[in-house]
């Protein structure tokens, strides 16, 4: 195996939550994930939702330009099935 030839990427939730266990966007965890991945020039694909987009838009835009980060939009869902 030649590790220098492997392609690495991170996928990380960066969504806004409003649940009984917490509310908001986990900015500390997002910053730590980005710091670790970007230290090694590894791009991150951030899973965002409509609540986290306004909070993270600029950050992810900068990370995209510098490290190639990207986004996945999490569709709204609810207990018992997808909310369309």
Backbone as JSON, one array per atom type, in Angstrom:
{
  "sequence": "XXXXXXXXXXXXXXXXXXXXXXXXXXXXXXXXXXXXXXXXXXXXXXXXXXXXXXXXXXXXXXXXXXXXXXXXXXXXXXXXXXXX",
  "N": [[0.84, -1.17, 0.0], [0.45, 2.26, -0.73], [0.36, 4.97, 1.03], [0.59, 7.66, 0.34], [-0.71, 7.82, -2.01], [-3.34, 7.52, -1.54], [-6.69, 8.77, -1.41], [-8.14, 11.06, 0.66], [-11.02, 12.04, 2.55], [-13.36, 13.87, 4.54], [-16.59, 13.5, 5.92], [-19.03, 15.36, 7.45], [-21.54, 16.12, 9.84], [-23.11, 19.21, 9.93], [-25.31, 20.5, 10.85], [-28.19, 22.37, 11.98], [-29.79, 21.87, 15.01], [-32.77, 21.32, 16.87], [-33.64, 20.06, 19.52], [-34.65, 17.98, 22.33], [-32.31, 17.41, 23.64], [-30.54, 19.37, 22.94], [-29.84, 22.53, 21.25], [-29.13, 24.32, 18.31], [-26.13, 25.04, 16.34], [-23.29, 23.05, 16.14], [-20.73, 24.63, 16.58], [-18.12, 24.55, 17.76], [-17.32, 21.85, 17.4], [-17.42, 21.71, 14.62], [-15.46, 23.57, 13.87], [-13.22, 22.28, 14.99], [-13.15, 19.87, 13.55], [-12.72, 20.88, 10.97], [-10.21, 22.13, 11.37], [-8.53, 19.92, 11.95], [-8.81, 18.3, 9.59], [-8.08, 20.11, 7.53], [-5.49, 20.73, 8.24], [-4.06, 18.7, 7.13], [-4.63, 19.08, 4.5], [-7.03, 17.92, 3.71], [-10.14, 17.74, 2.2], [-13.45, 18.61, 3.37], [-16.74, 17.38, 3.38], [-19.58, 18.96, 4.16], [-22.54, 18.35, 5.88], [-25.33, 20.08, 5.72], [-28.22, 21.99, 6.86], [-31.27, 23.92, 6.51], [-31.21, 25.54, 8.76], [-28.54, 25.76, 9.51], [-27.2, 26.83, 7.37], [-27.21, 29.78, 7.13], [-25.49, 30.35, 9.26], [-23.09, 29.11, 8.65], [-22.36, 29.74, 6.05], [-20.36, 31.66, 5.08], [-17.97, 30.65, 6.24], [-17.81, 28.0, 5.18], [-17.7, 28.67, 2.5], [-15.2, 29.96, 2.33], [-13.56, 27.81, 3.1], [-14.12, 26.1, 1.02], [-12.96, 27.45, -1.16], [-10.28, 27.4, -0.39], [-9.62, 24.74, 0.45], [-11.22, 22.98, -0.94], [-13.6, 22.12, 0.15], [-17.02, 20.97, 0.4], [-20.65, 20.79, 0.17], [-23.52, 19.01, 1.41], [-26.96, 19.02, 1.19], [-29.15, 18.49, 3.74], [-32.2, 16.94, 3.67], [-35.4, 17.88, 4.97], [-36.84, 15.93, 7.57], [-39.12, 13.81, 9.35], [-40.44, 12.06, 12.17], [-41.54, 8.88, 11.3], [-41.36, 9.09, 8.57], [-40.3, 10.71, 5.5], [-40.51, 14.21, 5.1], [-41.94, 15.88, 2.64]],
  "CA": [[0.0, 0.0, 0.0], [1.17, 3.53, -0.79], [-0.57, 5.95, 1.62], [0.68, 8.94, -0.35], [-1.57, 7.76, -3.2], [-4.73, 7.42, -1.1], [-7.47, 10.01, -1.41], [-8.85, 11.17, 1.92], [-12.04, 13.06, 2.69], [-14.2, 13.8, 5.72], [-17.99, 13.9, 5.81], [-19.37, 15.76, 8.8], [-22.79, 16.85, 10.06], [-22.97, 20.61, 10.34], [-26.71, 20.9, 10.8], [-28.81, 23.02, 13.14], [-30.73, 20.97, 15.68], [-33.64, 21.85, 17.91], [-34.09, 18.81, 20.14], [-34.67, 18.05, 23.8], [-30.93, 17.28, 24.13], [-29.74, 20.53, 22.57], [-30.34, 23.39, 20.19], [-28.12, 25.15, 17.68], [-25.14, 24.47, 15.43], [-22.12, 22.68, 16.94], [-19.61, 25.37, 16.0], [-16.83, 24.06, 18.27], [-17.0, 20.6, 16.72], [-17.2, 22.02, 13.2], [-14.13, 24.2, 13.79], [-12.19, 21.26, 15.29], [-13.09, 18.97, 12.39], [-12.06, 21.62, 9.88], [-8.8, 22.33, 11.72], [-7.82, 18.65, 11.79], [-8.79, 17.9, 8.18], [-7.36, 21.08, 6.71], [-4.07, 20.64, 8.59], [-3.49, 17.72, 6.21], [-5.18, 19.4, 3.19], [-8.13, 17.0, 3.41], [-11.41, 18.46, 2.1], [-14.57, 18.12, 4.17], [-18.08, 17.57, 2.86], [-20.4, 19.36, 5.3], [-23.97, 18.09, 5.73], [-25.98, 21.27, 6.29], [-29.66, 22.12, 6.67], [-31.64, 25.34, 6.37], [-30.86, 26.28, 9.97], [-27.09, 25.98, 9.64], [-26.66, 27.54, 6.2], [-26.85, 31.17, 7.41], [-24.42, 30.39, 10.25], [-21.85, 28.55, 8.12], [-22.18, 30.1, 4.64], [-19.06, 32.29, 4.81], [-16.91, 29.72, 6.61], [-17.7, 26.93, 4.2], [-17.26, 29.29, 1.25], [-13.75, 30.14, 2.44], [-12.95, 26.48, 3.1], [-14.25, 25.57, -0.34], [-11.97, 28.12, -2.0], [-8.93, 27.06, 0.05], [-9.37, 23.3, 0.62], [-12.1, 22.17, -1.77], [-14.76, 21.64, 0.9], [-18.28, 20.99, -0.33], [-21.81, 20.63, 1.03], [-24.68, 18.18, 1.1], [-28.13, 19.59, 1.85], [-29.97, 17.49, 4.42], [-33.63, 17.17, 3.47], [-36.18, 17.8, 6.21], [-37.51, 14.65, 7.82], [-39.86, 13.76, 10.59], [-40.7, 10.71, 12.63], [-42.54, 8.18, 10.5], [-41.12, 9.23, 7.13], [-39.75, 11.96, 4.96], [-41.4, 15.35, 4.91], [-41.67, 16.37, 1.28]],
  "C": [[0.89, 1.24, 0.0], [0.25, 4.63, -0.27], [-0.52, 7.31, 0.93], [-0.2, 8.97, -1.6], [-3.04, 7.62, -2.83], [-5.4, 8.79, -1.18], [-8.3, 10.01, -0.13], [-9.92, 12.25, 1.82], [-12.77, 12.84, 4.02], [-15.63, 14.13, 5.28], [-18.44, 14.19, 7.24], [-20.71, 16.48, 8.85], [-22.47, 18.25, 10.54], [-24.36, 21.24, 10.33], [-27.12, 21.62, 12.08], [-29.83, 22.04, 13.71], [-31.54, 21.73, 16.7], [-34.31, 20.63, 18.54], [-34.07, 18.96, 21.66], [-33.27, 17.94, 24.39], [-30.04, 18.45, 23.73], [-30.31, 21.3, 21.41], [-29.18, 24.21, 19.63], [-27.24, 24.4, 16.71], [-23.87, 24.23, 16.26], [-20.85, 23.32, 16.39], [-18.25, 24.89, 16.49], [-16.4, 22.79, 17.55], [-16.7, 20.8, 15.24], [-15.82, 22.63, 13.02], [-13.02, 23.18, 14.04], [-12.04, 20.28, 14.13], [-12.36, 19.63, 11.24], [-10.57, 21.78, 10.15], [-8.0, 21.04, 11.49], [-7.7, 18.26, 10.31], [-7.92, 18.83, 7.35], [-5.86, 21.12, 7.03], [-3.34, 19.72, 7.62], [-4.03, 17.9, 4.78], [-6.25, 18.41, 2.75], [-9.42, 17.81, 3.33], [-12.49, 17.81, 2.96], [-15.85, 18.37, 3.38], [-18.98, 17.78, 4.07], [-21.85, 19.08, 4.99], [-24.69, 19.21, 6.48], [-27.5, 21.17, 6.11], [-30.0, 23.61, 6.69], [-31.3, 26.16, 7.6], [-29.37, 26.59, 10.09], [-26.49, 26.75, 8.47], [-26.31, 28.99, 6.52], [-25.65, 31.3, 8.36], [-23.07, 30.04, 9.61], [-21.5, 28.99, 6.7], [-20.78, 30.65, 4.35], [-17.89, 31.34, 5.09], [-16.71, 28.65, 5.55], [-17.28, 27.47, 2.84], [-15.76, 29.49, 1.22], [-13.03, 28.79, 2.38], [-13.04, 25.83, 1.72], [-13.16, 26.14, -1.24], [-10.54, 27.66, -1.67], [-8.65, 25.55, 0.02], [-10.24, 22.4, -0.25], [-13.29, 21.58, -1.04], [-16.03, 21.78, 0.07], [-19.42, 20.78, 0.66], [-22.77, 19.58, 0.48], [-25.83, 18.82, 1.85], [-28.96, 18.46, 2.43], [-31.44, 17.85, 4.21], [-34.35, 17.08, 4.81], [-36.82, 16.42, 6.36], [-38.23, 14.73, 9.16], [-40.07, 12.3, 10.96], [-41.79, 10.08, 11.77], [-42.36, 8.36, 9.0], [-40.61, 10.59, 6.75], [-40.83, 13.0, 4.82], [-41.05, 15.95, 3.57], [-42.26, 17.73, 1.05]]
}
